[in-house]
Amino acid sequence: MKRDTLRQIITVIGVLATIAVNGLANALPLNGQQTGEVSDRFPIYFVPAGYVFAIWGVIYLGLLAYAVYQAQPAQRENPRLRSIGGLFGLASVANITWIFLWHYEAFPATLVVMGVLLVSLIAIYLRLGIGRTQVTRAETWMVRVPFSVYLGWITVATVANASQLFYSLGWNGGAIGPQAWAVIMLAVAVAVGLLMTITRRDAGYLLVLVWAFIGIALKHAGAPLVSISAWVATGAVAVLVIWSLLSRRTAAPVRSNR
């Protein structure tokens, strides 16, 4: 019992600390530069328009909802929430660490930490059984949807982070060229979306990809190959969103205990 209460408290602290550090990093700003200013320094085609990063507001609201939900006495012994407590703590530390590394331009280390964050969220996603098991509506909206959105965005952010690192190291795509690489990465992202549709029917995750692809298409309108490819990717994933929503109505996930 005491261990579960401690987990609940640490989770709340992790959420508040993550939001506070990310907010202060831009308000101060950390190392005299905002997060977006560092990102804008790299002419990377996979990075979307600035407004797209407003999705962090949605992610933070989702994490706050998760913190409140899991802190309830009735959820103290929820086996799914128990199983992700340590992983969420790791994800929170990785998120905070990445902010400091990014602002102080330790780019190689940022990709390593981003990888830790991505793997942590994938493990959380799997342990929650998203798309495989059925839970209450409250848990769906306050736990599963927030982590679907979080994972979707970190998937996009990891690819962008890798692209920025390669550029900072002087590699701009080699013989293929940066625009062609952007198209390849978009195609891979659509393939990931298709995999998520087939295995999880997770519209929340897919909608994040749609949001990001539209931002890429708009930002790089002056590069037709990238922009058109991004619009095609947007349309493809939008179809997957519809497919996921319709198929969930006909499928019957296994109901989890509790």
ZIMO-V927727 format. One record per residue. N is the residue number from 0. RES is the residue in one small letter. PHI is phi in radians with two decimals (999 if undefined). NEAR is the number of other C-alpha atoms within 12 Angstrom. Layout:
# ZIMO-V927727
N_RES_PHI_NEAR + N_RES_PHI_NEAR
This chain:
# ZIMO-V927727
0_m_999_14 + 1_k_-1.09_11 + 2_r_-1.12_14 + 3_d_-1.17_26 + 4_t_-1.11_23 + 5_l_-1.09_19 + 6_r_-1.06_30 + 7_q_-1.09_34 + 8_i_-1.15_24 + 9_i_-1.10_25 + 10_t_-1.10_37 + 11_v_-1.07_28 + 12_i_-1.08_25 + 13_g_-1.07_31 + 14_v_-1.14_35 + 15_l_-1.13_27 + 16_a_-1.16_27 + 17_t_-1.07_34 + 18_i_-1.15_28 + 19_a_-1.11_20 + 20_v_-1.15_29 + 21_n_-1.12_32 + 22_g_-1.21_21 + 23_l_-1.17_23 + 24_a_-1.03_30 + 25_n_-1.68_23 + 26_a_-1.32_15 + 27_l_-1.16_16 + 28_p_-1.48_21 + 29_l_-1.18_24 + 30_n_1.01_20 + 31_g_1.28_17 + 32_q_-2.59_23 + 33_q_-1.45_25 + 34_t_-1.00_30 + 35_g_-1.14_25 + 36_e_-1.12_19 + 37_v_-1.16_29 + 38_s_-1.11_32 + 39_d_-1.19_20 + 40_r_-1.25_17 + 41_f_-1.85_26 + 42_p_-1.39_25 + 43_i_-1.76_35 + 44_y_-1.29_44 + 45_f_-1.50_46 + 46_v_-1.45_40 + 47_p_-1.40_39 + 48_a_-1.07_27 + 49_g_-0.99_22 + 50_y_-1.09_18 + 51_v_-1.08_27 + 52_f_-1.23_25 + 53_a_-1.11_19 + 54_i_-1.06_28 + 55_w_-1.05_26 + 56_g_-1.07_20 + 57_v_-1.15_23 + 58_i_-1.10_33 + 59_y_-1.11_30 + 60_l_-1.08_26 + 61_g_-1.12_30 + 62_l_-1.18_37 + 63_l_-1.12_28 + 64_a_-1.08_28 + 65_y_-1.09_35 + 66_a_-1.06_35 + 67_v_-1.16_26 + 68_y_-1.12_30 + 69_q_-1.24_38 + 70_a_-1.41_30 + 71_q_-1.19_22 + 72_p_-0.95_16 + 73_a_-1.16_18 + 74_q_-1.76_25 + 75_r_-1.05_28 + 76_e_-1.94_24 + 77_n_-1.08_28 + 78_p_-1.09_20 + 79_r_-1.24_30 + 80_l_-1.21_35 + 81_r_-1.04_27 + 82_s_-1.24_23 + 83_i_-1.88_32 + 84_g_-0.97_39 + 85_g_-1.15_26 + 86_l_-1.13_31 + 87_f_-1.17_42 + 88_g_-1.05_32 + 89_l_-1.12_29 + 90_a_-1.09_36 + 91_s_-1.14_37 + 92_v_-1.10_30 + 93_a_-1.12_33 + 94_n_-1.06_36 + 95_i_-1.13_31 + 96_t_-1.08_28 + 97_w_-1.04_36 + 98_i_-1.02_39 + 99_f_-1.12_31 + 100_l_-1.11_25 + 101_w_-1.16_35 + 102_h_-1.18_30 + 103_y_-1.70_22 + 104_e_1.06_27 + 105_a_-1.59_22 + 106_f_-1.07_29 + 107_p_-1.03_23 + 108_a_-1.21_23 + 109_t_-1.08_31 + 110_l_-1.21_31 + 111_v_-1.10_23 + 112_v_-1.19_32 + 113_m_-1.06_38 + 114_g_-1.10_28 + 115_v_-1.09_29 + 116_l_-1.09_34 + 117_l_-1.08_35 + 118_v_-1.12_23 + 119_s_-1.08_31 + 120_l_-1.21_36 + 121_i_-1.09_30 + 122_a_-1.10_26 + 123_i_-1.07_32 + 124_y_-0.99_35 + 125_l_-1.18_25 + 126_r_-1.21_27 + 127_l_-1.31_34 + 128_g_1.19_34 + 129_i_-1.06_39 + 130_g_1.40_35 + 131_r_-1.99_25 + 132_t_-2.25_27 + 133_q_-1.87_24 + 134_v_-2.25_27 + 135_t_-1.16_16 + 136_r_-1.09_12 + 137_a_-1.08_18 + 138_e_-1.19_32 + 139_t_-1.05_26 + 140_w_-1.40_23 + 141_m_-1.78_28 + 142_v_-2.22_39 + 143_r_-1.22_43 + 144_v_-1.07_35 + 145_p_-1.00_38 + 146_f_-1.32_45 + 147_s_-1.12_41 + 148_v_-1.15_39 + 149_y_-1.04_41 + 150_l_-1.11_40 + 151_g_-1.03_36 + 152_w_-1.22_41 + 153_i_-1.18_38 + 154_t_-1.06_36 + 155_v_-1.13_41 + 156_a_-1.11_35 + 157_t_-1.14_29 + 158_v_-1.12_31 + 159_a_-1.11_34 + 160_n_-1.08_36 + 161_a_-1.12_33 + 162_s_-1.10_33 + 163_q_-1.17_34 + 164_l_-1.12_30 + 165_f_-1.04_23 + 166_y_-1.13_25 + 167_s_-1.13_21 + 168_l_-1.55_15 + 169_g_1.65_12 + 170_w_-1.77_19 + 171_n_-2.04_24 + 172_g_1.95_22 + 173_g_1.11_13 + 174_a_-1.19_10 + 175_i_-1.29_13 + 176_g_1.68_18 + 177_p_-1.11_25 + 178_q_-1.19_30 + 179_a_-1.11_25 + 180_w_-1.12_27 + 181_a_-1.08_38 + 182_v_-1.12_31 + 183_i_-1.07_24 + 184_m_-1.15_32 + 185_l_-1.11_41 + 186_a_-1.11_26 + 187_v_-1.12_22 + 188_a_-1.10_36 + 189_v_-1.13_37 + 190_a_-1.10_20 + 191_v_-1.11_26 + 192_g_-1.07_38 + 193_l_-1.11_28 + 194_l_-1.08_19 + 195_m_-1.14_33 + 196_t_-1.18_33 + 197_i_-1.17_23 + 198_t_-1.60_22 + 199_r_-2.24_34 + 200_r_0.91_36 + 201_d_-1.69_41 + 202_a_-1.15_35 + 203_g_-1.06_38 + 204_y_-1.07_44 + 205_l_-1.16_45 + 206_l_-1.11_37 + 207_v_-1.13_40 + 208_l_-1.10_48 + 209_v_-1.04_37 + 210_w_-1.01_34 + 211_a_-1.20_43 + 212_f_-1.13_42 + 213_i_-1.07_35 + 214_g_-1.09_31 + 215_i_-1.17_42 + 216_a_-1.07_34 + 217_l_-1.26_28 + 218_k_-1.17_28 + 219_h_-1.91_28 + 220_a_-1.06_20 + 221_g_-1.36_14 + 222_a_-2.02_23 + 223_p_-0.90_21 + 224_l_-1.05_24 + 225_v_-1.25_36 + 226_s_-1.10_31 + 227_i_-1.11_25 + 228_s_-1.09_33 + 229_a_-1.16_42 + 230_w_-1.16_31 + 231_v_-1.10_24 + 232_a_-1.09_37 + 233_t_-1.04_32 + 234_g_-1.09_24 + 235_a_-1.11_29 + 236_v_-1.27_40 + 237_a_-1.06_30 + 238_v_-1.11_23 + 239_l_-1.14_33 + 240_v_-1.07_32 + 241_i_-1.09_22 + 242_w_-1.04_25 + 243_s_-1.09_30 + 244_l_-1.13_24 + 245_l_-1.22_16 + 246_s_-1.22_21 + 247_r_-1.17_24 + 248_r_-1.24_13 + 249_t_-1.69_11 + 250_a_-1.52_19 + 251_a_-2.22_14 + 252_p_-1.08_19 + 253_v_-1.22_13 + 254_r_-1.37_14 + 255_s_-1.32_20 + 256_n_-1.18_13 + 257_r_1.19_16
